Amino acid sequence: MLQKIVMIVLIIVVLVFGGFYAYNELMPSQEVSGEKVIQYATVPVEKGDINVGVDTAGRIMGSWGGGIEVPGQRYGRISVNYIVDEVLIKEGQAVKKDEVLIKLKSPDLDAKLKEAKDKLRKQVDELSAMTGVSENNLEKINPAQGITIKAPIDGRITMLETKEGKELKQGDLVTNIVNDSKYKIRAKVTPQEYKTITKGQEVELRINNYEGTYKATIVEIDKNKVPDVDKDGNASGFIHWVSIEGENPGLIQPKMTARIGLRKEDSITYFVHDATIEGFKEEKRVLNRAKGIVTKVFVHNMDVVKKGDNIISMAGEEMQRSIQYKIESIRDIRKEIAEYQNAYSNFNIKAAMNGVIEYIDSDAKKGKTVRVGQYLAGIYNTNDMYMTAYVDDTEVLHIKEEAPVEVKVDAMPGEVFKGVVKGVENSRGDDKGTTRYKVRINVEGNDKLKPNFQAKAHIDAGTSKDTLLIPREGLLEEDGKMVVEVLRKDNTVEVVQVKVGLMNDKMVEILEGLKEGDKVITGSSDDVLPSQHIKSDDSLLPGKDKKDNSDNKGDKKGE
């Protein structure tokens, strides 16, 4: 009986207290002196750190580094054929800058270079002879000053028939210079005489109409005997030809007749055949190299001159053009030679950057003939890779060009690559009606990072340190302006316009409008159902202590 009474009492107590609690919870607001009292939830404005970032994903692509081509000037002065000698790469291979990728050779390059050098030598010699200027000073020639023809050897002037004002054509004879200090003879000896002479042997000459004998030397002997044919074409036996040279005492002249003999003790045995003085050992015909007018004559017939002495000077428009043409021709040939010499450095085709070989052309095979400018392979620039990602309209607001990015690749766990935003394209809608924005991110790669790798990117939209922060739910928009409601010390509510900075899904940076310690309203009893109670001591109820026990604080500095 007692147990039943106890149970009945307990049930009554539960019902009384439960009804009292339900009454308190379901009543919407309390009234004081007949007025409705609203309860507020607040969060104080505090300093802290905020970071805003956007996470996205995409595929790594290699920036196109260009084609690997046969080096050289495609439309230069020279034409060089190259042959592939060795291919050192394969598709997909990672290569480093300046690494040799393909080796070439050119079988005809040596011959072409020699031909160009021979051509240059000829042009230099002609211009030097034309102007009388040494090779080292040709670049200093002034075509307007004409030319001065100089003596090419030491000797005596003969056959000078020009005078000032006379026009000379190219190829005309200016003069003949003879070095008559030595004369030369081409003589015949019989087979029997041939057996008695040697090269370098001394002979004695008797010149017709002169007394005494003159010494000379055999300088050449033809060992082959030939028929002795007279002026009428009749042959009478065989002879050998010998060349003899002697010092000229000043009397001997061309066309003189001489008897040639060998001295034996006090007697001289003369050869069967007499000989004729052919001329002098050194003799130069000086020819005019360009059409012009003789402006000055420096010598006369029979004058003795030294090598380099002036003979005549000439001028004229045509001569000026001829000199200018020669100068330009020499410059062009020198450039041509430089290109041939540079072609040797083209034998090794090197990588211009760190990269990955994208493709290799079918002509990049040993033995294939290739031409300057021909592409033999392609390369991705792994120092400048990129990825393309898409973000929605809420995320794109946080993305700025040049924003830093951290990129992680699925195939390379643990490695982080640096990146930077290089562009955001205009919006576009997908097939679901969602607006998406295309973001290009440049990535600093290496030889391990390959095109088409899947990657994730975190775009840093900004970080602020030790800045004023409020919860995002405390920020309101009113007539296009950003505002917050602040609970003042006198328990009044003030709407304050603010300037915001960075914003993520939890916190908002306040740049202007609030100060540290201001209490921002994040909710009130008017905003909730009657059964939802605002847990805050900041209320308008009389007699309550006003303490800030809000749980909606931002990240405090140092926490």
VMD Tcl script that draws the C-alpha trace (Angstrom):
set ca {
  {0.00 0.00 0.00}
  {2.84 2.36 0.94}
  {4.62 1.67 -2.35}
  {1.52 2.63 -4.34}
  {1.27 5.94 -2.44}
  {4.98 6.71 -3.17}
  {4.56 5.99 -6.90}
  {1.46 8.25 -7.10}
  {3.37 11.09 -5.40}
  {6.35 10.76 -7.82}
  {4.07 10.83 -10.86}
  {2.37 14.00 -9.57}
  {5.77 15.69 -9.00}
  {6.96 14.84 -12.55}
  {3.78 16.16 -14.10}
  {3.94 19.43 -12.13}
  {7.59 20.19 -12.92}
  {7.28 19.01 -16.55}
  {4.31 21.24 -17.15}
  {6.14 24.18 -15.59}
  {9.21 23.62 -17.85}
  {7.04 23.26 -20.96}
  {5.24 26.47 -20.09}
  {8.48 28.38 -19.77}
  {9.88 27.01 -23.05}
  {6.79 27.53 -25.18}
  {6.08 31.09 -24.08}
  {7.57 33.34 -26.87}
  {8.98 36.27 -24.92}
  {8.76 37.64 -21.46}
  {7.14 40.92 -20.77}
  {8.24 43.47 -18.23}
  {5.74 46.15 -17.28}
  {3.59 44.98 -20.20}
  {6.46 45.27 -22.81}
  {7.96 42.44 -24.86}
  {11.62 41.76 -24.01}
  {13.95 40.41 -26.83}
  {16.99 38.30 -26.07}
  {20.16 38.71 -28.25}
  {23.12 36.48 -29.05}
  {26.31 38.52 -29.52}
  {29.95 37.96 -30.35}
  {32.63 40.51 -29.49}
  {34.84 41.87 -32.29}
  {38.28 40.34 -31.73}
  {41.63 40.28 -33.49}
  {42.87 37.14 -35.17}
  {44.14 35.64 -38.42}
  {42.08 34.77 -41.47}
  {42.98 32.83 -44.61}
  {40.90 32.56 -47.76}
  {41.58 29.90 -50.33}
  {39.92 28.03 -53.17}
  {40.45 24.33 -53.75}
  {40.09 22.97 -57.24}
  {41.43 20.21 -59.47}
  {42.58 19.72 -63.04}
  {45.14 18.17 -65.33}
  {48.79 19.21 -65.59}
  {49.81 20.25 -69.09}
  {53.21 21.13 -70.49}
  {53.69 24.57 -71.97}
  {54.66 24.15 -75.60}
  {58.39 24.71 -75.78}
  {58.50 24.69 -79.56}
  {60.05 22.45 -82.15}
  {63.55 21.04 -82.15}
  {64.86 22.14 -85.54}
  {68.00 22.00 -87.62}
  {69.80 25.24 -86.68}
  {71.06 27.82 -89.14}
  {69.76 30.66 -91.28}
  {67.01 29.36 -93.51}
  {67.50 32.11 -96.08}
  {71.19 32.86 -95.51}
  {74.02 33.22 -97.99}
  {74.98 29.56 -97.85}
  {73.27 26.26 -98.44}
  {74.42 23.35 -96.31}
  {73.06 19.84 -96.47}
  {73.03 17.98 -93.17}
  {72.76 14.26 -92.53}
  {71.40 12.82 -89.29}
  {74.30 11.04 -87.63}
  {72.79 10.00 -84.29}
  {69.45 10.40 -82.45}
  {69.87 10.39 -78.67}
  {66.23 10.87 -77.56}
  {62.90 9.06 -77.54}
  {59.33 10.21 -77.07}
  {58.40 10.99 -73.46}
  {62.03 11.33 -72.40}
  {62.89 14.08 -69.93}
  {65.82 16.23 -71.09}
  {67.77 19.10 -69.55}
  {68.76 22.43 -71.06}
  {71.87 22.22 -73.33}
  {71.67 18.43 -73.47}
  {72.62 17.09 -76.94}
  {69.52 15.59 -78.54}
  {70.51 14.92 -82.15}
  {73.91 14.83 -83.88}
  {74.36 15.90 -87.51}
  {77.18 15.86 -90.04}
  {77.80 17.51 -93.41}
  {80.13 15.79 -95.90}
  {80.42 18.79 -98.25}
  {80.97 21.51 -95.64}
  {84.79 21.30 -95.73}
  {84.84 21.66 -99.51}
  {82.43 24.60 -99.50}
  {84.43 26.40 -96.82}
  {87.67 25.91 -98.78}
  {86.02 27.16 -101.95}
  {84.82 30.32 -100.18}
  {88.27 30.95 -98.70}
  {89.89 30.58 -102.15}
  {87.38 33.01 -103.59}
  {88.17 35.50 -100.82}
  {91.90 35.20 -101.44}
  {91.40 35.94 -105.14}
  {89.24 39.01 -104.45}
  {91.66 40.35 -101.85}
  {94.63 39.90 -104.17}
  {92.80 41.63 -107.04}
  {91.76 44.61 -104.92}
  {95.22 44.91 -103.43}
  {96.78 44.81 -106.89}
  {94.20 47.24 -108.25}
  {94.66 49.84 -105.55}
  {98.23 49.21 -104.48}
  {97.00 48.91 -100.88}
  {98.21 46.08 -98.66}
  {95.80 43.37 -97.58}
  {95.73 44.61 -93.99}
  {94.60 48.08 -95.06}
  {91.95 47.20 -97.64}
  {89.11 48.11 -95.25}
  {90.46 51.69 -95.15}
  {90.21 52.24 -98.90}
  {88.17 55.24 -100.01}
  {86.81 54.44 -103.51}
  {86.40 58.17 -104.30}
  {90.17 58.66 -104.09}
  {90.81 56.28 -106.99}
  {93.81 53.96 -107.11}
  {97.58 54.11 -107.32}
  {99.32 51.36 -109.27}
  {102.63 50.36 -107.66}
  {105.65 48.38 -108.80}
  {105.17 44.66 -107.98}
  {108.94 43.93 -108.07}
  {112.33 45.61 -108.08}
  {113.41 46.36 -111.63}
  {113.60 48.69 -114.59}
  {110.60 50.40 -116.22}
  {110.12 49.44 -119.87}
  {107.29 49.88 -122.35}
  {105.70 52.80 -120.45}
  {103.53 54.57 -123.00}
  {100.81 56.23 -120.89}
  {100.43 59.86 -119.87}
  {98.25 62.02 -117.64}
  {94.66 62.38 -118.88}
  {94.75 59.16 -120.89}
  {91.89 56.73 -120.39}
  {92.91 53.16 -119.71}
  {90.55 50.23 -119.98}
  {90.63 47.19 -117.79}
  {93.39 44.86 -119.00}
  {95.43 47.57 -120.77}
  {99.21 47.37 -120.32}
  {100.50 50.07 -117.99}
  {104.19 49.15 -118.14}
  {106.64 46.31 -118.05}
  {109.07 46.02 -115.13}
  {112.19 43.97 -115.65}
  {114.64 42.85 -113.02}
  {117.68 42.60 -115.36}
  {120.16 41.68 -112.65}
  {119.88 38.06 -113.84}
  {119.33 36.70 -117.33}
  {118.06 33.28 -118.36}
  {118.84 30.97 -121.26}
  {117.07 27.85 -122.54}
  {119.67 25.79 -124.39}
  {119.97 22.48 -126.29}
  {122.57 19.79 -125.46}
  {123.27 16.55 -127.29}
  {122.87 13.18 -125.55}
  {126.69 12.96 -125.27}
  {126.88 16.44 -123.69}
  {123.95 15.54 -121.40}
  {126.15 12.85 -119.80}
  {128.79 15.41 -118.83}
  {126.59 17.98 -117.04}
  {124.78 18.15 -113.70}
  {122.30 20.51 -112.08}
  {124.10 23.36 -110.33}
  {127.18 22.97 -112.54}
  {128.97 26.17 -113.61}
  {129.33 26.97 -117.32}
  {131.01 29.79 -119.21}
  {129.32 31.91 -121.87}
  {130.79 33.77 -124.76}
  {128.43 36.52 -125.88}
  {128.67 37.57 -129.50}
  {130.21 41.00 -130.01}
  {131.63 41.01 -126.47}
  {135.09 39.98 -125.44}
  {135.76 37.57 -122.63}
  {133.50 34.99 -121.02}
  {130.71 35.23 -118.41}
  {129.94 32.65 -115.75}
  {126.46 31.12 -115.41}
  {124.84 28.12 -113.69}
  {122.75 25.19 -114.92}
  {119.49 25.38 -112.87}
  {117.39 22.70 -114.58}
  {117.96 19.68 -116.85}
  {115.23 17.81 -118.69}
  {116.17 14.13 -118.55}
  {113.83 13.27 -121.40}
  {115.41 13.57 -124.84}
  {113.30 14.97 -127.67}
  {113.79 15.25 -131.46}
  {115.84 18.23 -132.57}
  {113.54 20.04 -135.01}
  {114.72 23.07 -136.95}
  {112.65 26.07 -137.95}
  {111.53 24.30 -141.11}
  {110.21 21.32 -139.15}
  {113.04 18.95 -140.06}
  {114.35 16.65 -137.32}
  {118.04 15.80 -137.03}
  {118.79 13.61 -134.05}
  {117.83 14.11 -130.39}
  {118.58 16.74 -127.76}
  {117.96 17.57 -124.08}
  {116.74 20.96 -122.88}
  {118.57 22.75 -120.05}
  {117.91 26.07 -118.25}
  {120.81 28.38 -117.39}
  {120.88 31.55 -115.28}
  {123.63 34.12 -114.85}
  {124.40 37.47 -113.21}
  {124.04 40.36 -115.68}
  {127.02 42.68 -115.73}
  {124.73 45.27 -117.31}
  {125.52 44.53 -120.95}
  {123.54 41.42 -121.69}
  {120.14 41.94 -123.31}
  {117.46 39.60 -124.61}
  {117.95 38.03 -128.07}
  {121.73 38.09 -127.83}
  {123.47 34.87 -128.96}
  {125.72 32.97 -126.58}
  {128.06 29.95 -126.86}
  {127.95 27.64 -123.83}
  {131.07 25.81 -122.69}
  {132.55 23.71 -119.90}
  {135.98 24.68 -118.58}
  {138.53 21.93 -118.09}
  {141.74 23.30 -116.62}
  {142.90 25.98 -119.07}
  {140.58 25.09 -121.95}
  {136.86 25.43 -122.65}
  {134.84 22.86 -124.57}
  {131.75 24.50 -126.13}
  {128.42 22.78 -126.76}
  {127.40 21.97 -130.30}
  {124.37 24.25 -130.25}
  {124.48 27.98 -129.62}
  {121.76 29.55 -127.42}
  {119.77 32.78 -127.32}
  {119.27 35.03 -124.27}
  {115.54 34.55 -123.63}
  {115.13 37.37 -121.19}
  {115.59 38.15 -117.56}
  {114.80 35.95 -114.59}
  {112.11 38.26 -113.17}
  {109.80 40.30 -115.32}
  {106.29 41.59 -114.62}
  {103.71 43.00 -116.94}
  {101.68 45.59 -115.04}
  {98.07 45.61 -116.27}
  {95.30 48.05 -115.51}
  {92.59 46.48 -113.29}
  {89.73 48.94 -113.83}
  {88.67 51.53 -116.37}
  {89.76 55.05 -115.41}
  {91.63 58.22 -116.23}
  {95.35 58.56 -115.52}
  {95.75 61.44 -113.07}
  {99.51 61.25 -112.52}
  {102.57 59.41 -113.91}
  {105.42 58.93 -111.40}
  {108.11 57.23 -113.59}
  {109.74 57.24 -117.02}
  {111.00 54.50 -119.29}
  {114.25 52.85 -118.10}
  {113.82 54.20 -114.56}
  {114.91 51.77 -111.86}
  {112.21 51.23 -109.25}
  {111.80 49.29 -106.02}
  {108.89 47.06 -105.17}
  {106.00 49.26 -103.93}
  {107.09 52.44 -105.71}
  {104.26 54.44 -107.35}
  {103.92 54.09 -111.10}
  {100.66 55.89 -111.97}
  {97.49 57.06 -110.21}
  {93.99 56.83 -111.70}
  {90.45 58.00 -110.93}
  {86.97 58.07 -112.45}
  {83.36 57.12 -111.69}
  {83.62 53.69 -113.24}
  {86.81 52.98 -111.33}
  {85.13 54.13 -108.13}
  {82.26 51.72 -108.80}
  {84.71 48.90 -109.49}
  {86.53 49.46 -106.21}
  {83.27 49.68 -104.28}
  {82.07 46.46 -105.89}
  {85.29 44.68 -104.90}
  {85.04 45.93 -101.32}
  {81.41 44.77 -100.99}
  {82.24 41.45 -102.61}
  {85.01 40.83 -100.07}
  {82.67 41.68 -97.20}
  {80.00 39.30 -98.51}
  {82.47 36.46 -98.91}
  {83.75 36.99 -95.37}
  {80.19 36.78 -94.05}
  {79.70 33.64 -96.11}
  {82.82 32.11 -94.57}
  {81.56 33.02 -91.09}
  {78.29 31.22 -91.81}
  {80.13 28.12 -93.02}
  {82.30 28.15 -89.90}
  {79.21 28.60 -87.72}
  {77.61 25.63 -89.46}
  {80.09 23.36 -87.67}
  {78.56 24.43 -84.35}
  {75.16 23.27 -85.66}
  {76.23 19.63 -85.71}
  {74.96 19.14 -82.13}
  {71.28 20.03 -81.71}
  {70.76 20.88 -78.05}
  {67.71 21.33 -75.82}
  {66.87 25.00 -75.28}
  {65.15 24.24 -71.97}
  {64.33 21.55 -69.45}
  {61.50 19.56 -70.93}
  {59.87 16.36 -72.10}
  {60.11 15.15 -75.70}
  {56.61 15.22 -77.15}
  {57.26 13.66 -80.57}
  {60.09 12.70 -82.94}
  {59.74 13.26 -86.69}
  {60.14 10.37 -89.11}
  {63.13 12.15 -90.73}
  {65.03 12.06 -87.44}
  {66.77 8.82 -88.33}
  {70.43 8.03 -88.94}
  {71.40 8.68 -92.54}
  {68.45 10.94 -93.39}
  {69.21 14.20 -95.21}
  {67.68 17.24 -93.48}
  {67.66 20.95 -94.19}
  {68.10 24.09 -92.13}
  {64.92 24.99 -90.25}
  {63.40 21.50 -90.51}
  {61.67 20.34 -87.32}
  {62.93 16.98 -86.11}
  {61.14 16.79 -82.73}
  {58.93 18.73 -80.31}
  {59.40 19.49 -76.62}
  {57.28 20.47 -73.62}
  {58.77 23.10 -71.31}
  {58.63 21.47 -67.87}
  {59.93 24.65 -66.23}
  {56.71 26.35 -67.27}
  {53.85 23.86 -66.98}
  {50.24 24.76 -66.33}
  {46.89 23.37 -65.28}
  {43.36 24.43 -66.13}
  {40.66 24.27 -63.46}
  {37.06 25.44 -63.11}
  {35.47 27.27 -60.15}
  {31.95 28.52 -59.48}
  {30.73 32.10 -59.17}
  {31.15 32.22 -55.38}
  {34.75 31.01 -55.52}
  {35.89 33.19 -58.42}
  {35.42 36.34 -56.30}
  {38.36 35.22 -54.17}
  {40.74 34.56 -57.07}
  {43.12 37.22 -58.35}
  {45.84 37.08 -61.00}
  {49.32 36.38 -59.63}
  {47.80 34.71 -56.56}
  {50.13 31.95 -55.24}
  {49.00 28.35 -55.62}
  {50.08 25.07 -54.06}
  {49.76 22.13 -56.45}
  {49.78 18.49 -55.44}
  {49.91 15.67 -57.97}
  {48.15 12.36 -57.39}
  {51.04 10.43 -58.95}
  {53.64 12.10 -56.71}
  {52.31 12.02 -53.14}
  {54.13 14.21 -50.65}
  {55.49 16.65 -53.25}
  {54.18 20.19 -53.49}
  {54.77 22.36 -56.57}
  {54.57 26.14 -56.63}
  {52.13 27.81 -58.96}
  {50.58 31.17 -59.74}
  {47.23 32.23 -61.21}
  {47.78 33.60 -64.70}
  {44.25 34.25 -65.86}
  {40.53 33.88 -65.21}
  {38.28 33.62 -68.24}
  {34.70 34.88 -68.56}
  {31.91 32.80 -67.12}
  {30.26 30.01 -69.00}
  {27.39 27.72 -68.17}
  {27.60 23.95 -68.12}
  {24.91 21.50 -69.15}
  {23.39 21.68 -65.63}
  {23.01 25.44 -65.76}
  {25.84 26.07 -63.29}
  {28.09 29.06 -63.99}
  {31.74 28.05 -64.06}
  {34.94 30.06 -64.55}
  {38.11 28.77 -66.21}
  {41.31 29.44 -64.25}
  {44.80 28.98 -65.72}
  {47.53 28.19 -63.20}
  {51.20 28.21 -64.20}
  {53.17 25.51 -62.39}
  {56.91 25.33 -61.72}
  {57.66 21.77 -62.71}
  {60.70 19.54 -62.95}
  {61.81 16.58 -65.04}
  {59.59 14.24 -62.97}
  {56.39 16.16 -63.59}
  {54.76 14.86 -66.75}
  {51.96 16.29 -68.90}
  {48.47 14.86 -68.25}
  {49.09 14.17 -64.54}
  {45.97 14.72 -62.40}
  {46.50 17.45 -59.81}
  {44.79 19.33 -56.98}
  {45.37 23.03 -56.42}
  {44.87 25.32 -53.45}
  {44.63 28.92 -54.61}
  {45.63 31.37 -51.91}
  {43.10 34.20 -52.08}
  {44.71 36.12 -49.23}
  {45.78 36.06 -45.62}
  {45.46 38.77 -42.97}
  {47.27 38.65 -39.65}
  {46.11 40.29 -36.41}
  {43.02 41.78 -38.02}
  {39.47 42.47 -36.73}
  {37.15 39.49 -37.24}
  {33.43 38.74 -36.81}
  {31.41 35.60 -37.57}
  {29.95 35.50 -41.06}
  {26.36 35.24 -39.68}
  {26.81 38.69 -38.09}
  {27.23 40.36 -41.54}
  {24.08 41.67 -43.25}
  {23.37 43.36 -46.57}
  {21.04 46.33 -46.61}
  {20.33 48.41 -49.72}
  {23.52 47.13 -51.33}
  {25.64 48.02 -48.31}
  {27.34 45.71 -45.84}
  {26.12 46.36 -42.26}
  {26.17 44.76 -38.81}
  {23.97 45.21 -35.76}
  {25.89 46.25 -32.66}
  {24.53 45.96 -29.12}
  {25.64 49.07 -27.25}
  {26.29 49.35 -23.52}
  {22.92 51.00 -22.94}
  {21.27 47.90 -24.42}
  {20.29 49.70 -27.62}
  {20.87 48.20 -31.07}
  {22.77 50.26 -33.68}
  {23.05 49.36 -37.37}
  {26.65 50.09 -38.47}
  {27.92 50.16 -42.06}
  {31.23 48.32 -42.41}
  {33.95 47.79 -44.98}
  {34.90 44.15 -45.26}
  {38.10 42.49 -46.41}
  {38.74 38.77 -46.64}
  {35.84 36.41 -46.08}
  {35.66 32.65 -45.77}
  {32.80 30.31 -44.82}
  {33.14 31.17 -41.11}
  {34.70 34.55 -40.55}
  {34.74 38.05 -42.10}
  {37.57 40.58 -41.91}
  {36.40 44.06 -40.87}
  {38.48 46.90 -42.32}
  {36.36 49.88 -41.25}
  {33.30 50.54 -39.06}
  {34.04 48.48 -35.91}
  {36.57 48.39 -33.14}
  {37.86 45.61 -30.99}
  {35.36 44.67 -28.23}
  {32.21 45.84 -30.08}
  {29.40 43.29 -29.60}
  {28.01 42.16 -32.93}
  {24.52 40.62 -32.84}
  {24.38 37.24 -34.50}
  {20.77 36.38 -33.55}
  {17.76 37.26 -31.38}
  {14.65 35.66 -29.91}
  {12.64 37.29 -32.68}
  {14.56 35.23 -35.26}
  {13.69 31.78 -33.78}
  {10.71 29.61 -32.97}
  {9.19 29.98 -29.49}
  {10.69 26.64 -28.47}
  {14.26 27.74 -29.40}
  {15.96 29.55 -26.55}
  {18.84 32.01 -27.09}
  {21.62 31.09 -24.68}
  {23.04 34.49 -23.83}
  {23.32 36.66 -20.77}
  {23.17 39.76 -23.00}
  {19.42 40.48 -22.75}
  {17.14 43.34 -22.11}
  {15.69 41.64 -19.04}
  {16.00 43.91 -15.99}
  {18.16 42.68 -13.20}
  {20.39 40.46 -15.36}
  {24.21 40.68 -15.21}
  {25.49 41.46 -18.71}
  {28.28 38.97 -19.43}
  {29.56 37.78 -22.86}
  {29.36 34.00 -22.92}
  {28.93 33.68 -26.74}
  {30.30 30.56 -28.42}
  {30.55 32.30 -31.83}
  {34.01 33.78 -31.55}
  {36.63 33.88 -34.34}
  {40.14 32.48 -34.17}
  {41.95 34.59 -31.61}
  {45.52 35.63 -32.25}
  {47.88 33.18 -30.74}
  {45.33 30.35 -30.41}
}
mol new
graphics top color blue
foreach p $ca { graphics top sphere $p radius 0.5 }
foreach p [lrange $ca 0 end-1] q [lrange $ca 1 end] { graphics top cylinder $p $q radius 0.2 }
display resetview
